[in-house]
């Protein structure tokens, strides 16, 4: 999955807020991405997977940038 860092960081920010809200277990978060951003299910699952792979206390923008850099080097 290749997304612009700005778009990916927007998704990561949404997932960060969703996590903080406690509305759902994050393993079940992809339907929220589908609803909020009108993403296809497979893309929402890929975004959620990317978020989980990079989750830490840094900013969503920083994590999105790191994810994209890592994808380009593989």
DRENMILUM-884630 format. One record per residue: residue number from 1; x, y, z of N, C-alpha, C in turn. Coordinates in Angstrom, 3 decimals, always signed. Layout:
+-----+----------+----------+----------+----------+----------+----------+----------+----------+----------+
! pos !      n_u !      n_v !      n_w !     ca_u !     ca_v !     ca_w !      c_u !      c_v !      c_w !
+-----+----------+----------+----------+----------+----------+----------+----------+----------+----------+
! NUM !        X !        Y !        Z !        X !        Y !        Z !        X !        Y !        Z !
...
+-----+----------+----------+----------+----------+----------+----------+----------+----------+----------+
# end
This chain:
+-----+----------+----------+----------+----------+----------+----------+----------+----------+----------+
! pos !      n_u !      n_v !      n_w !     ca_u !     ca_v !     ca_w !      c_u !      c_v !      c_w !
+-----+----------+----------+----------+----------+----------+----------+----------+----------+----------+
!   1 !   +0.845 !   -1.179 !   +0.000 !   +0.000 !   +0.000 !   +0.000 !   +0.888 !   +1.239 !   +0.000 !
!   2 !   +0.689 !   +2.076 !   -0.964 !   +1.461 !   +3.320 !   -1.066 !   +0.490 !   +4.498 !   -0.971 !
!   3 !   +0.641 !   +5.282 !   +0.075 !   -0.194 !   +6.468 !   +0.277 !   +0.706 !   +7.658 !   +0.560 !
!   4 !   +0.288 !   +8.851 !   +0.152 !   +1.067 !  +10.036 !   +0.519 !   +1.160 !  +10.137 !   +2.042 !
!   5 !   +2.300 !  +10.585 !   +2.520 !   +2.521 !  +10.696 !   +3.962 !   +1.446 !  +11.537 !   +4.629 !
!   6 !   +1.025 !  +12.609 !   +3.979 !   +0.002 !  +13.483 !   +4.567 !   -1.307 !  +12.716 !   +4.781 !
!   7 !   -1.724 !  +11.918 !   +3.808 !   -2.972 !  +11.156 !   +3.907 !   -2.837 !  +10.064 !   +4.963 !
!   8 !   -1.716 !   +9.358 !   +4.942 !   -1.494 !   +8.302 !   +5.912 !   -1.459 !   +8.857 !   +7.328 !
!   9 !   -0.858 !  +10.016 !   +7.513 !   -0.815 !  +10.612 !   +8.855 !   -2.219 !  +11.024 !   +9.302 !
!  10 !   -3.077 !  +11.413 !   +8.369 !   -4.470 !  +11.734 !   +8.708 !   -5.178 !  +10.480 !   +9.241 !
!  11 !   -4.955 !   +9.359 !   +8.579 !   -5.544 !   +8.106 !   +9.043 !   -4.972 !   +7.707 !  +10.403 !
!  12 !   -3.658 !   +7.855 !  +10.553 !   -3.025 !   +7.519 !  +11.832 !   -3.566 !   +8.396 !  +12.956 !
!  13 !   -3.755 !   +9.675 !  +12.695 !   -4.291 !  +10.587 !  +13.705 !   -5.694 !  +10.125 !  +14.129 !
!  14 !   -6.523 !   +9.782 !  +13.145 !   -7.866 !   +9.285 !  +13.436 !   -7.789 !   +8.037 !  +14.307 !
!  15 !   -6.906 !   +7.109 !  +13.952 !   -6.769 !   +5.880 !  +14.741 !   -6.240 !   +6.159 !  +16.142 !
!  16 !   -5.351 !   +7.118 !  +16.290 !   -4.881 !   +7.506 !  +17.622 !   -6.048 !   +7.986 !  +18.480 !
!  17 !   -6.885 !   +8.855 !  +17.910 !   -8.046 !   +9.367 !  +18.661 !   -9.048 !   +8.258 !  +18.952 !
!  18 !   -9.230 !   +7.362 !  +18.000 !  -10.136 !   +6.238 !  +18.214 !   -9.641 !   +5.373 !  +19.366 !
!  19 !   -8.359 !   +5.126 !  +19.398 !   -7.766 !   +4.326 !  +20.485 !   -7.992 !   +4.996 !  +21.826 !
!  20 !   -7.729 !   +6.289 !  +21.885 !   -7.893 !   +7.035 !  +23.135 !   -9.353 !   +7.031 !  +23.599 !
!  21 !  -10.269 !   +7.089 !  +22.636 !  -11.699 !   +7.141 !  +22.980 !  -12.176 !   +5.850 !  +23.631 !
!  22 !  -11.534 !   +4.738 !  +23.330 !  -11.936 !   +3.458 !  +23.894 !  -13.209 !   +2.885 !  +23.279 !
!  23 !  -13.645 !   +3.446 !  +22.174 !  -14.886 !   +3.014 !  +21.524 !  -14.797 !   +1.577 !  +21.033 !
!  24 !  -13.617 !   +1.164 !  +20.600 !  -13.456 !   -0.177 !  +20.054 !  -12.082 !   -0.723 !  +20.395 !
!  25 !  -11.986 !   -2.024 !  +20.386 !  -10.690 !   -2.676 !  +20.419 !  -10.042 !   -2.365 !  +19.077 !
!  26 !   -8.789 !   -2.004 !  +19.051 !   -8.166 !   -1.555 !  +17.808 !   -8.087 !   -2.645 !  +16.745 !
!  27 !   -8.177 !   -3.895 !  +17.120 !   -8.223 !   -4.948 !  +16.103 !   -9.504 !   -4.849 !  +15.274 !
!  28 !  -10.517 !   -4.190 !  +15.808 !  -11.783 !   -4.008 !  +15.101 !  -11.962 !   -2.603 !  +14.558 !
!  29 !  -10.875 !   -1.888 !  +14.336 !  -10.959 !   -0.478 !  +13.945 !  -11.145 !   -0.242 !  +12.450 !
!  30 !  -10.884 !   -1.223 !  +11.612 !  -10.967 !   -0.961 !  +10.166 !  -12.364 !   -0.518 !   +9.712 !
!  31 !  -13.472 !   -1.030 !  +10.258 !  -14.777 !   -0.510 !   +9.834 !  -14.957 !   +0.987 !  +10.124 !
!  32 !  -14.293 !   +1.484 !  +11.145 !  -14.361 !   +2.912 !  +11.452 !  -13.644 !   +3.729 !  +10.373 !
!  33 !  -12.545 !   +3.205 !   +9.850 !  -11.855 !   +3.866 !   +8.738 !  -12.723 !   +3.853 !   +7.483 !
!  34 !  -13.378 !   +2.735 !   +7.236 !  -14.267 !   +2.631 !   +6.077 !  -15.358 !   +3.689 !   +6.167 !
!  35 !  -15.959 !   +3.789 !   +7.347 !  -17.062 !   +4.742 !   +7.530 !  -16.593 !   +6.196 !   +7.486 !
!  36 !  -15.517 !   +6.497 !   +8.156 !  -15.047 !   +7.882 !   +8.271 !  -14.460 !   +8.416 !   +6.962 !
!  37 !  -13.725 !   +7.565 !   +6.241 !  -12.985 !   +8.034 !   +5.063 !  -13.473 !   +7.405 !   +3.754 !
!  38 !  -14.504 !   +6.584 !   +3.834 !  -15.054 !   +5.923 !   +2.647 !  -13.972 !   +5.111 !   +1.925 !
!  39 !  -13.179 !   +4.406 !   +2.715 !  -12.112 !   +3.561 !   +2.149 !  -12.667 !   +2.180 !   +1.808 !
!  40 !  -12.120 !   +1.541 !   +0.808 !  -12.450 !   +0.129 !   +0.590 !  -11.951 !   -0.683 !   +1.796 !
!  41 !  -12.622 !   -1.772 !   +2.093 !  -12.266 !   -2.572 !   +3.277 !  -10.810 !   -3.027 !   +3.268 !
!  42 !  -10.328 !   -3.464 !   +2.114 !   -8.947 !   -3.960 !   +2.072 !   -7.943 !   -2.835 !   +2.331 !
!  43 !   -8.242 !   -1.627 !   +1.866 !   -7.346 !   -0.495 !   +2.129 !   -7.400 !   -0.097 !   +3.604 !
!  44 !   -8.591 !   -0.121 !   +4.192 !   -8.727 !   +0.197 !   +5.614 !   -7.937 !   -0.794 !   +6.466 !
!  45 !   -7.980 !   -2.062 !   +6.093 !   -7.211 !   -3.075 !   +6.830 !   -5.717 !   -2.836 !   +6.684 !
!  46 !   -5.284 !   -2.423 !   +5.499 !   -3.866 !   -2.133 !   +5.273 !   -3.416 !   -0.922 !   +6.084 !
!  47 !   -4.269 !   +0.109 !   +6.156 !   -3.950 !   +1.297 !   +6.960 !   -3.850 !   +0.913 !   +8.430 !
!  48 !   -4.798 !   +0.125 !   +8.903 !   -4.771 !   -0.308 !  +10.303 !   -3.516 !   -1.121 !  +10.592 !
!  49 !   -3.152 !   -1.995 !   +9.677 !   -1.936 !   -2.784 !   +9.851 !   -0.703 !   -1.876 !   +9.910 !
!  50 !   -0.646 !   -0.887 !   +9.039 !   +0.481 !   +0.060 !   +9.045 !   +0.524 !   +0.816 !  +10.365 !
!  51 !   -0.633 !   +1.236 !  +10.851 !   -0.711 !   +1.950 !  +12.127 !   -0.181 !   +1.065 !  +13.258 !
!  52 !   -0.599 !   -0.196 !  +13.272 !   -0.158 !   -1.116 !  +14.322 !   +1.342 !   -1.372 !  +14.249 !
!  53 !   +1.879 !   -1.474 !  +13.040 !   +3.311 !   -1.727 !  +12.867 !   +4.162 !   -0.569 !  +13.356 !
!  54 !   +3.622 !   +0.633 !  +13.306 !   +4.419 !   +1.816 !  +13.636 !   +4.005 !   +2.466 !  +14.942 !
!  55 !   +3.036 !   +1.883 !  +15.648 !   +2.500 !   +2.552 !  +16.830 !   +3.566 !   +2.776 !  +17.892 !
!  56 !   +3.659 !   +4.018 !  +18.319 !   +4.456 !   +4.424 !  +19.472 !   +3.970 !   +5.811 !  +19.882 !
!  57 !   +4.741 !   +6.510 !  +20.673 !   +4.307 !   +7.815 !  +21.179 !   +4.678 !   +8.984 !  +20.276 !
!  58 !   +5.261 !   +8.725 !  +19.121 !   +5.625 !   +9.823 !  +18.226 !   +4.384 !  +10.325 !  +17.484 !
!  59 !   +4.565 !  +11.369 !  +16.695 !   +3.432 !  +11.981 !  +15.999 !   +2.952 !  +11.092 !  +14.849 !
!  60 !   +1.677 !  +11.231 !  +14.471 !   +1.184 !  +10.477 !  +13.318 !   +1.974 !  +10.789 !  +12.048 !
!  61 !   +2.355 !  +12.046 !  +11.867 !   +3.127 !  +12.434 !  +10.684 !   +4.478 !  +11.719 !  +10.657 !
!  62 !   +5.136 !  +11.673 !  +11.808 !   +6.431 !  +11.007 !  +11.899 !   +6.325 !   +9.518 !  +11.624 !
!  63 !   +5.290 !   +8.888 !  +12.168 !   +5.101 !   +7.455 !  +11.939 !   +4.760 !   +7.172 !  +10.484 !
!  64 !   +3.937 !   +8.025 !   +9.858 !   +3.581 !   +7.837 !   +8.450 !   +4.816 !   +7.975 !   +7.566 !
!  65 !   +5.650 !   +8.947 !   +7.884 !   +6.877 !   +9.151 !   +7.112 !   +7.807 !   +7.947 !   +7.235 !
!  66 !   +7.965 !   +7.446 !   +8.438 !   +8.810 !   +6.275 !   +8.666 !   +8.245 !   +5.062 !   +7.934 !
!  67 !   +6.937 !   +4.866 !   +7.989 !   +6.318 !   +3.737 !   +7.312 !   +6.591 !   +3.807 !   +5.812 !
!  68 !   +6.367 !   +4.967 !   +5.224 !   +6.590 !   +5.118 !   +3.778 !   +8.052 !   +4.903 !   +3.395 !
!  69 !   +8.977 !   +5.404 !   +4.211 !  +10.406 !   +5.191 !   +3.940 !  +10.766 !   +3.714 !   +3.998 !
!  70 !  +10.211 !   +3.018 !   +4.985 !  +10.475 !   +1.578 !   +5.125 !   +9.897 !   +0.793 !   +3.966 !
!  71 !   +8.729 !   +1.178 !   +3.463 !   +8.108 !   +0.486 !   +2.344 !   +8.925 !   +0.654 !   +1.068 !
!  72 !   +9.515 !   +1.836 !   +0.895 !  +10.301 !   +2.095 !   -0.313 !  +11.611 !   +1.310 !   -0.315 !
!  73 !  +12.134 !   +1.020 !   +0.870 !  +13.427 !   +0.341 !   +0.944 !  +13.289 !   -1.186 !   +0.858 !
!  74 !  +12.058 !   -1.691 !   +0.869 !  +11.884 !   -3.157 !   +0.779 !  +11.558 !   -3.593 !   -0.616 !
+-----+----------+----------+----------+----------+----------+----------+----------+----------+----------+
# end
